[in-house]
C-alpha cells in the first residue's frame, strides 16, 4: 500500500463530492420514479393524449389514475357541457368551466369563445383576464 502524497489527497475527495452531487440530482428511489411517471401520465391525460397516457398507465397503480379518468371521460364531459350549455343565466365561472371542458374535448375555438364571454361578464377578474389575453 502506497502513501498518498499531500498533493493527491484531493482526487478521492473530488470524486466523492461529484458522486454525492450526482446522486442528489438523479432520482434514485422507486417512489420518486413512480411519482414522476404519475405526473407524466397526468400531463398527457390533461392534454388529451390518451394513447400515450394508456401506455404509461400500465406501470401505474389503477387507484392513482381511476378518479381522474372517471372525472374526465369524454361521455361525462359531454353531459356536463350540455348541462352548462342549456343553462340560461351563466356566470363567469360557468363560462370558464365550459371553456375548460371544451379544451379537454379538443374544441379550442369554442373554448376561446367561452373565455371571451366569461371576460365580458367579469373583465376585472385576473384569472380570466390572463387566460383571455393569452388565448387571443
Beta strands, then each sheet from edge to edge (+ up, - down):
end
